Amino acid sequence: MTEFISTCSMPLAIVFLIAGFFFLVKGADVFVEGSSSIAKRFHVPAIIIGLTIVAMGTSLPETAVSVVAAIQHKNTLAISNVVGSNIFNMMVVIGFCAIMTPVAVQKATLKRDFPYSVFAALLLMILGGVGMKQGRFDSAVFLVFFAIFIGTMIRMALKAGKEGGHLQSEETEAAEAQKVMSMPKSLLFLVVGVAGIVIGGDVVVDSASNIALKIGMSQTLVGLTIVSIGTSLPELVTSVVAARKNEVDMALGNAIGSNIFNILFVLGLAGVISPMPFLMENIIDIMILIVLSLLIWGFAWTKEKISRKEGIVMLVLYVVYVIYICMR
């Protein structure tokens, strides 16, 4: 199917592109419904669900692209895909949500999640910059830090669930029970949502790459733009849907969690499969990612929220970045 989409005619590629967006939107919608239901049932804060289940689910396209690239020894695509996706997540996903509704940021997110995201990017730049290569040992280090992150999230989820269960009255629990789906239905929504997101993401990337190559874009530029944006569409759609459903914590957690997941797990797994040489362009893009991450972190510290004006600034900066990588 992938090979067919990659080689089909321009009109057919456009049809596949539209179909891919449909799967993304519907998949993200039911995925958020299922995730929110599970979060409420177990009294787990939406920010934690966003940082773990939703973030990993929406990062499946990045995982697939980077692992396949590693197997085929096209590692530059794996690195540019992840870094480009992370910049898109920070600037477009969070920025677009902020324009829809100001994004309130919890203290835990400011003190734990944002710093861990910046730390992951710094780790990637340092280990990749030493010898201009990410070896198997470096990749194993990424996976260890990812395990620490997930372990911390699980402990917090269990603690929050336990405390929530003690604090809520029987009347409150009964009211919440009416708002959530049954566990089998919630799990079904998760599975169907992930399937829609993965299928939609793959179809969008393949068809968009086909269209881009037909109009003369290079493979490297496709990796930094079409592929990275395409694999980040699940994060964008899921976060926008979450924001529309007033699950802003989940939207923010999804974007930040996906960035951590992309670097520590996706590149960690890809690097274990096949060591990845770094280009100077990769280092520059990672530095840009770090600077932009610090900027958004700064926005979040002001009044503990990201305003609509700041969201607009983020989108404008992303456009400037895209113009830069197209011109260099």
N, C-alpha and C positions, 0 to 999 in steps of 0.2 A: 504493500500500500504506500509506504513511504517513498519507495523508488518511483512508483507511478506518479505520485503527486509532484515529485521533484523534476519530472521530465515531461509533464503534461503541457498543453498549450496555454497561452496567456489567459484566454477567456475561462477555461476550465479551472485554472489556478485561482482566479478571482472567485469563482463559485465555491471552491474548497475553502478559501479564506473566510468567506461569509459563514459557511457551515461551521468552521472551526470556532469563530466568535460565538456562534449560537451555543455550541457545546460548553464553551468556557463560561458563558453567562449563566446558563441553567445549572451547570455543575457547581459553580461557586455558590449559587443561591441555595441549593439543597444542602451543600456542605456546611455553610454557615448555620443553617437551620438545625442540622444534626449536632454540630459542635456546641451551639448555644444551649440546646436542650440538655446535652450531657453535662455541661458546665453547671447549669442550674440544678439539675437533679442531684449532683454530688457536692453542691455548694462550693464549686471551684471558681475562683475569680476568672472573668473572661480574659484578662490580660495573660494569665498563665496558659489557658487553652490556646490563645493566639500565638504565644511564644513556642508552643510545642506541637500539638496535633495539627492546627491549621497551617503553621509555618512549614512543617515538614511535608504536609500534603500538597501545598501549593508550590513547593520547591522540587517536586518530582520531575517536572520537565528539565530543570537545570541538571538534576542528577542524571537523567537519561542521556542528555546531550553530552555532558562532560565525561561520563563513563564510556560511552560509545566512542567519543573522540580519543580517549586514552587508549582504548583497545585498538583503535585504528592508527595510533601514534600521531594523531593530529592535536597535540597537547596545547598548542597556541590557542586553538578554538576553545578548549576547555577553560583556560585562564581568562581570555577576553570575555567569554560568555558569563562567567561568574562575576567578574569585576564590573562589567557593563550592567548586569542584572542588579547588582547591589546599588550602584549609583542610581539606576532607575527606581529601585525600591525607595531609597532615601528621598529623592527629589520629586518624583512623579507620584508614587503611590501615597506617601504621607502628605505631599503638597496638595494633591487633588482632594484627599479627604479633608484637609484643613480648609480648603475653599468651600466644600460642601457644608461643613460644620466645624467650628474651632475645636481642635483636638486637645482635650485635657490630658495632662501627663502626670502620672502618679510618682510619688517620691521614690518608690522602689525602682521604677523604670529609669528615672534620672540617675540614681546612685548605683544600679546594678546592670540593667540591660543595655543602655546606651554605652557605658564604659566597656562592657564585654564585647560589644560590636566593634568599637574602635580598637580594642586590644586585638581582636581577631585579624583586622586589617593590618595593624602594625606588625603582627607576627608573620603574616603573609609577605609583607614587604621586606622584613629583615631576613627571614629564612630563604626567600626567593632571591633576594639581592646578593646574599653571600654565595659567590660562585655562579650567580645567575642561573640557578637551577633549584627546583624543588625535588629532592630525592625521596626515597622510600622512608628514611628515618624522619625527615621533616614532616612527611605526610602522616606518619604514625603519631607524631607529636600533636598534629591537628586533631586526629581522632581521639586522643587522650583528653584534650581540652574539651572536645565536643561531649564526651562521656561525662565529664565533670559538670558541664552546663546542664545536660539532660537530668543527671542525678539531682542537681540542685532544684530544678523545676519540679521533679517528681516529689521530692521531700516537701517543697512548699505547697504543692497541690494537696498532698495527703494531710498536711497540717491545717490548711485552709478548710478542707472538707470536714475534718474532725471538729474544728472550732465552729464552723458554720452549723454543723449538726447540733452542737450543744446550745448555741446561742438562739437558734430559731425556735419560736413557739409552735405548738401544734397547729394553730390557726394559720400562721405564716407558711408552714410546710404544706398545709392543705391547699393554700392559695397558689403556691408555686407549682404543686403537682398538677393543677389544672392548666398551667401555662406550658408545661413541657410534654413532649411526646413520650411514648413508651420506649424502653431501652432497645428492643428489637427494631422498632421503627427508626430510632435515632441512629443506630448502627447501620441500618440499610441506607439511610440518607447519607451517611459518611461514605459508604462504599460507592454508591451511585454518584455522589458528588466528586469523589476522587477520580472515578472512571471518566466522568465528563470533562474534568479539568485536564487530565492527562491526554485524552484523545483530542480535545479541543486545542490544547497547547501544541501537540505534535503536528496536527493538521495546519494550524496557523503558521508555525515556524517553517514547515516544508513548503507550503504554498507561497508564503511571503518571500522566502529565500529564492524560490523559483522565479517569482516576479522580479525581484531585485537583480538577480543575475542576468535576466533577459534584457534589462535596461542598462546593463554595463557596470554594475558595482562589483568590486573585487571581493574575494572570499574573506579577506581579513576585515574589511569594512562591514561585510554582512555579519560576521561574528560579533563585532562590537555594537552593531545597531540592530539589525533585523532579528538575529538569533537571541541576543540578550534581552531585547524588548519583548520579543515573542514569548520567551520562556518566563518573563516576568508578568505577562498579562494575567495569569491566574492570581498573583498577589494583588495586582491592581483591581481586578474585577471583584475578588473576594473582599478586599478591604473596603471598596466603595459600597458593596452590598451590605457589609457589616456596619458601615457608617450610616447608611440609610435606615438600617434597623436599630439605630442608636446603640450599637455595640462598638463604640469608638475605641474602647480598650482593646478589643479583639483586633480591630483594624491596625492600630499602632503596634501591638504585639506581633501581629502577622508579619509586618514589614521588617521590624528589627530582628525577630526570630529567624526569618528567612535569610537575612544577611549573615547571621551567625552560622546557620545551617549550611549555607552555600560555601562559605570559606572553610569551616572546620570539618564538615562531613563530606560535601561534594568534592572539593579539591583534595581533601585527605584521602578519600576513596580512590579518586582518579590517579593521584600520585603514587599510591601503593601499587596500583595496577601497572603504571608506567611512569617513571620519573619525567618531570616536565621542565624543559629549558625555558628560561625567562628571556624576554626581549626588553630593551630599554623602554619601549612603549608601554609594556606591562607595568613596570615600576612607576612610570609617570602617572598612569591611570590609577594605580593603587594609592599614590600620594594624593591625587585629586579626590579619590573616595574618602581618604582620611580627613582631608581639609573640609569637605562638604559635610561629613558626619559630625565633625566638631562644630560646624556652623549650625546644623540642625539641633544639636545638643544645646548650644547656646540659646537658640530660639526657644527651646523647651523650658529652659531655666527661667525665662522671663514670665512671671505670673503663672508658671507651671502649666503652660498651654502653648500650642502653636496656632497663631491667629490666621485669619483669611489673608491678610496682607502678606504675612510671612509665607503662606502657601503659594501665593502668586510669585513672590521672589524666588522660591524654590523651582517653580516651573520655568521661569525665565532663565535661571542659571543652568537648568538642564538643557534648554534649547541652545544656549551658548556653548555648552560642552559638546553637544552633537555637531554643531557647526565647526568646532575646533578639530574633532576627530575626523571629520569629512575633508577638512582642508590640509591636515598635516601629511 
